Amino acid sequence: MSQVWLGNAAAALAIVLAVLFQPQLTLGLGSEETRSEMADVQKAFTEHEVVPDVVDAAPAELAKVTYPSGVSANGGNELTPTQVKDQPRIEWTVDDPSAYYTLFMVDPDAPNRADPKFRSVCHWFVGNIPGTRIAEGDHRIAFVGSGPPQGSGLHRYVFLVYKQPGGDKLDLSDAPRTSNRSRNNRLNFQHSTFVERYGLGPLVAGNFYRAQFDDYVPTLHAQLSSGTE
């Protein structure tokens, strides 16, 4: 009887030890994966000179940017204007679902990377995003896709997600408002001006892709000439 009891006790102890040590192993792997991802983001932002052309330091996380066409931004991969013409879905890690965020999408290479005298062109500016629910945010500058001029080479299109101070909602009434039919407020857009004005930070996530002229670009340029707001 005592041998049976000892056997059962040993089995129970083995189960307890397995349960206790499993979370430690999982956490260790998670931390290593996080460090690896941070290194990959840093490498991509530095190799393509998004740091320092757009931001001083890379974000900790690569935001997930997926287009209705099925393509995704992935740290500088090349996509076509046709593939990215529609508003994408963007996801990032949210530590507090009640917090608000601000999203920018900019092209620092206008009219071309060698002579970026229009740096940057704003393709999207949304504030007061609850969590990752961009549709519920305040769309100050409406989304437009990529429209690099013919012969201007590859342009970088950069997404930046900032947490708002204290995670609180902001008064954005003094921020520009532009429709998807207008170029107003888009050229020479300095996202850093708004980061300072509203105390945005930290930069929690970002991503970017590159694109050059294709047959869709004239359609976008015509669209941007059709409105005044």
C-alpha positions in Angstrom: 0.0 0.0 0.0 2.8 2.4 0.9 4.5 1.7 -2.4 1.3 2.6 -4.3 1.0 5.8 -2.2 4.6 6.8 -3.0 4.1 6.1 -6.7 1.0 8.3 -6.8 2.8 11.1 -4.8 5.7 11.0 -7.2 3.4 11.3 -10.2 1.5 14.2 -8.6 4.8 16.0 -7.9 5.9 15.5 -11.5 2.6 17.1 -12.7 3.0 20.0 -10.3 6.6 20.7 -11.4 5.6 20.6 -15.1 2.8 23.1 -14.5 5.1 25.4 -12.5 8.0 25.4 -15.0 6.0 25.6 -18.2 5.0 29.3 -17.9 8.7 30.2 -17.3 9.7 28.5 -20.5 6.9 30.2 -22.5 7.8 33.6 -21.1 11.5 33.1 -21.9 10.7 32.3 -25.5 8.3 35.2 -25.8 11.0 37.6 -24.5 13.5 36.3 -27.0 11.0 36.6 -29.9 10.3 40.2 -28.8 13.9 41.1 -28.8 14.4 39.5 -32.2 11.4 41.5 -33.7 12.7 44.7 -32.2 16.1 44.1 -33.9 14.4 43.4 -37.2 12.4 46.6 -37.0 15.5 48.6 -36.1 17.4 47.0 -39.0 14.7 47.7 -41.6 14.1 51.3 -40.5 17.9 52.0 -40.5 18.8 50.2 -43.7 16.2 52.1 -45.7 17.0 55.4 -43.8 13.6 55.9 -42.4 15.8 56.6 -39.4 16.8 59.5 -39.6 14.8 60.8 -42.6 11.4 60.4 -40.9 11.9 59.5 -37.3 14.9 59.6 -34.9 14.4 56.1 -33.7 12.6 53.0 -34.9 9.4 51.8 -33.1 9.5 48.6 -31.0 6.9 46.9 -33.1 6.2 46.4 -36.8 2.6 47.3 -37.3 0.6 44.8 -39.4 -0.5 46.6 -42.5 -2.8 44.5 -44.9 -4.5 45.8 -48.0 -7.8 44.6 -49.6 -5.7 43.4 -52.6 -4.1 40.8 -50.3 -0.6 42.4 -50.1 1.1 43.6 -46.9 3.7 46.1 -46.0 6.8 44.4 -44.6 9.7 46.6 -43.6 10.5 48.1 -47.1 9.2 45.5 -49.5 8.2 46.8 -52.9 4.5 47.0 -53.8 2.7 48.7 -56.7 0.4 51.7 -56.5 -2.4 49.5 -57.9 -2.0 47.0 -55.0 -2.1 49.7 -52.3 -4.8 52.0 -53.7 -7.4 51.1 -51.1 -7.3 51.9 -47.4 -5.5 49.1 -45.5 -6.2 47.4 -42.2 -3.6 48.3 -39.6 -3.1 46.4 -36.3 -0.7 46.9 -33.4 -0.3 45.8 -29.8 -2.6 47.7 -27.5 -1.7 47.5 -23.8 -4.9 49.4 -22.8 -8.0 49.0 -25.0 -9.4 52.3 -23.7 -6.4 54.3 -24.8 -6.3 56.6 -27.9 -3.8 56.6 -30.6 -2.7 58.7 -33.6 -1.7 57.4 -37.0 0.3 59.0 -39.7 1.2 57.8 -43.2 3.8 59.8 -45.0 6.0 59.8 -48.2 9.4 61.5 -47.4 10.6 61.1 -51.0 8.6 63.8 -52.9 9.1 64.6 -55.7 12.0 62.1 -55.5 14.4 60.7 -53.0 17.4 62.6 -54.4 15.6 66.0 -54.1 12.8 65.7 -51.5 11.8 69.3 -51.5 8.2 68.4 -50.6 9.1 66.2 -47.7 6.9 64.8 -46.5 3.6 64.2 -48.4 0.8 63.2 -45.9 -1.2 60.3 -47.2 -3.2 59.7 -44.0 -3.6 61.4 -40.6 -6.1 60.0 -38.0 -6.2 61.0 -34.4 -8.3 59.8 -31.4 -8.3 56.2 -32.5 -9.8 54.0 -29.7 -7.5 51.0 -29.5 -6.9 49.9 -33.1 -10.4 50.8 -34.4 -9.2 53.3 -37.0 -12.7 53.7 -38.5 -13.8 55.3 -35.2 -11.0 57.8 -35.1 -11.0 61.5 -36.2 -9.8 61.4 -39.9 -8.1 64.7 -40.3 -6.4 64.0 -43.6 -8.2 61.3 -45.6 -6.4 58.3 -46.9 -5.0 58.2 -50.4 -2.8 55.6 -52.0 0.7 55.9 -53.5 1.2 58.3 -56.4 4.9 58.5 -57.2 5.5 60.5 -60.4 6.7 58.7 -63.5 10.5 58.5 -63.5 10.9 59.4 -59.8 12.0 56.0 -58.8 11.1 54.2 -55.6 9.3 56.2 -52.8 9.1 55.1 -49.2 5.6 55.1 -47.6 5.8 55.1 -43.8 3.2 54.3 -41.2 3.7 55.6 -37.7 1.4 54.9 -34.7 1.8 57.1 -31.6 0.0 56.7 -28.2 -1.7 59.8 -27.1 -0.6 61.4 -23.8 -2.1 59.5 -20.9 -4.0 57.5 -23.5 -6.5 60.3 -23.5 -8.7 61.8 -26.2 -7.3 65.1 -27.8 -8.9 68.3 -29.0 -7.8 68.2 -32.7 -10.0 71.1 -33.8 -6.9 73.1 -34.9 -5.5 70.2 -37.0 -6.0 70.4 -40.8 -8.8 68.6 -42.5 -8.5 67.4 -46.1 -10.6 65.0 -48.2 -9.4 62.3 -50.5 -10.0 64.6 -53.5 -7.5 67.3 -52.5 -3.8 68.0 -52.2 -4.4 70.7 -49.6 -2.3 70.3 -46.4 -0.5 67.3 -47.8 2.8 68.7 -49.2 5.6 69.6 -46.8 3.7 67.9 -44.0 5.8 67.6 -40.8 4.3 65.0 -38.6 6.8 65.9 -35.9 5.0 69.3 -35.6 1.9 67.4 -34.4 3.9 65.1 -32.2 5.2 68.1 -30.4 2.0 70.1 -30.4 -0.1 67.3 -28.9 2.6 65.6 -26.8 2.3 62.4 -28.7 4.3 59.4 -27.7 5.7 56.9 -27.5 6.0 55.7 -31.1 4.5 52.3 -30.4 4.5 50.8 -33.9 5.4 51.5 -37.5 5.9 49.9 -40.9 6.7 50.9 -44.5 6.8 49.7 -48.1 8.3 51.1 -51.3 6.5 51.8 -54.6 7.2 53.4 -57.9 5.0 54.6 -60.8 2.5 52.4 -62.4 -0.7 52.8 -64.5 -2.9 53.7 -61.5 -1.0 56.8 -60.6 -2.6 59.1 -63.2 -6.0 58.1 -61.8 -5.0 59.1 -58.3 -3.5 62.4 -59.5 -6.8 63.2 -61.3 -8.7 62.3 -58.1 -6.6 64.7 -56.1 -7.3 67.6 -58.5 -11.1 67.2 -58.3 -11.6 68.8 -54.9 -10.7 71.9 -52.9 -10.9 70.6 -49.3 
